[in-house]
Each structure stands twice: as C-alpha cells, then as structure tokens.
Amino acid sequence: MKLLRTFLFASIITTPALAAPEGYFDLKAGITLETGDTWIDENGKKFRLYGVQSCLRGTFYTVESGIRQDCGDASLAMFAAYIQDTKPICAPIAQGQNITYVFCYAMVGKNRLDLANVMITSGFAFAALNQDGLPVHPQYAVAEQQARNDKAGLWKFKDVQHPSILLSQMAKQKRGNQ
C-alpha cells in the first residue's frame, strides 16, 4: 500500500501541466500587446478580444490632482495585469482581415470568468460598437453600463471618453472630407 501511495504521488508530481482544451490556446508570455484589447503572438498573428474596445492611446482623462493620464496606456496596463494574473485561455470565434477575434476566459480561484466581461466591469475596457452604433455583444453593453453606474475604473473620471464613440466621430469626419 505504501508503494502504491508513493507511485501515485510521484505520478501526480510528474504529470505535465494541463494544456488548453482542444480549440483553445494559452495567452502567455511571448506576445506583444498593441492595445488594451489586441496583441500579436510570437508568430506575428494578430488577435483581438471579441466585443471589446480599449481606450485609445492619445486620449486622456484627468485624475483628482489635475494630472492628465493617457487612457490607452491605462487600458493596456490593466490588460497586461489580467493576462499575468489570470493566465487566460482563448478560442478563436471570428476571422477578420488580418486579425482573429477571440473569446478568452480567465481562472480566478475556481471560477472561470469571461476576460472581456471582467475588463469591462472593472472599467478599463468598453463594449465595442458596430458600424450602426450598436453593441457588438449586447451583454458587454450591460456590463459597461453597470461599470459606469458604479464609477468603476476609468469611469470615475469625469472626462473619460468612450473610445467607440470617438472612433465613430473620426469615421464620420473622414467620410465628410472625402
């Protein structure tokens, strides 16, 4: 019996770490974060969290002390922290031109959480909008409204601007100048 327990213990210790389930991949070291929702893997392939819009670099919010901070950098820093802390596992769900949209889940304790939802409810990402101005994924719009009501993350700053609205305004201006 003692030999059996020793064997079982040794086999558990030497079992390799669990890999991502079939159809999923680990979001791990070796990637290059471009924004708070997009990255390039070690093979040069670009990925983006489906239904998420991070804050845009070069847009700002003002902290209580009056100092302006780059909103895109804040989204990027939080995305990096979530990746490091939760070791997400992702699955491709849609293919765009030169980009793969993915759904990722993160393990927090024993809970499997939608990484996009976590980022949006924490107030460091936003629900992406389609060309008609409607949420790409309606549940994320609900999560965003809750974060806004709770003044979570970037929503606590009065001058934070929704990046999807800014992108829409820029697209309208571009069409008007053509």
N, C-alpha and C positions, 0 to 999 in steps of 0.2 A: 504494500500500500504506500509506504514511504517512497519507494522507487517510482510509482505511478504519479504521486504528487510532484516529485522532482521533475519528472518528464513533462507533465502538464505545465508546470511553472516555466520551465525552460522553453517550451513551445510557445507559450504566450509571450514571453520576453522577446523571442526572436522573430515573432510574426511581424512582417513589414507593416508600416503604417497604412491605414486604409486609403486607397486612391479614390478619386472622384468616381461617382457612379457612371455607368455607360451613358454616353451622350453629354456628359458634363466635363468640365475641366477646372483645375485648381487655378485660382487667381493668386499668383505667388510672385516671389522675387524674380527680377529679370525683365519686368515690364517697365515701360516708360509712360508715366502719366502725362497726358496732354492737357487735360482739364479735370474738373471735379466729376466728370462722368465718362470720360473717354481715355483709352490707353492703347499703346502699341506693344505687342508681345515681342519676344526675342527674335521671332522670325519676320518681323516687320508688318504683321497683320494688325489692322485697326479694329477695335471693339468699342462699343458704347452701351451703357445701361439703357435698356428699353424704357421709354416713357419718362425719362429724367432729363432735366435741363439744369446744369450747374450755373452758378453765377458767372458772368462774363469777366474775363480779365480786362482791366482798364475801366471798369465801372467801380464806383466807390460807395461806401457807407461811412457815416461819421459816428465814432464812439463817444461816450458821455464826456470825455475830456476834450472833445473837439478835434481830435486827430482823425484824419481820413485814412481808411484802410481799403485795400484792393479786395473787392468782393470775390473775384475769381480765385485769388490766392487762398481766401478763406475756405471756399468750396473744395479746392484742390487739397489743402491740408487735412480737411476732415475726411475726404475720400481716402487719402493715404493712411490716415489713422484707422479707419474702419477696415481697410484691407489688412493692415498689420495686426490689428487686434482680433479680428474675427475669421481670418483665413477663408474668404468666400469661395464657393463652388458655383460655377456658372454654366449655363446651357445656351447655345445659340437659338434664337427664336425667329429672326428675320434677317435677310441679307439685303443690304443697300449697295449703292455703287461705292466700291472700295471700303466698305465698313460692314461689320457684323454686329447686329443688335443682340444683346444677351439679357437673360434673366439670371440674377445671382441670389443665392441665399447664403446667409452667414449663421454660424452657430454661436449663440450667446448662452453659455451654460448648456442646458439640454434643449434649448429652444432653437428651432430653425426659423430664421426671420428673413423676410424679403429685404435684401440690402437697399434697394431703391426706396422702399417704404420707410426704412429706418433713417435713411439720409433725409428724406422729405419731412418726416415727422420731427426730426431733430432741428429742422430749419436751416440746413446747409445745402439743400438742393430743392428743386422746384418741379412741379408737374410740367412736362413738355406739352406744348400745344401743336396741333396740326395746322395746315395752311388755312383752314377755316376758323382758326382761333379756338378750337375745341380741344379738350384734353386728349392726348394720345391714349392714355389709360385712365378712365374716369375715377377709379379708386384712388389714384395718386392725387387727383384734384381734391378729393375729400380729405385726404391726409394733409395736403398743403393748407387747406382752409383751417383745419384743426391747429396746425403749427402756427399759422398766422394769428388765430384767436388766442392761442397760448403765449404769443410773442416768443416762440422758441427760436434759438439760434439767431440767424440774421434778421428775423422778423422783429426783433426787439429794437432795431434801429429804424427810426422814422424815415430815413431817406434811402433805404434799400429799394432797389428797383427790380421788378420781376424780369428776368432775362428773356423769357419768351415774348413778352410784350415789347421789350426793346428790339429784339430781332425782327418782330413783325413790323415795327415802325421803320426800321432800317430798310427792310424789303420794300415797303410802300414807297419810301423816298427814292430808292433805286429805280423802281418801276416808273415813278413820276419824272425822273431825269432822263429816261430813255427816249 
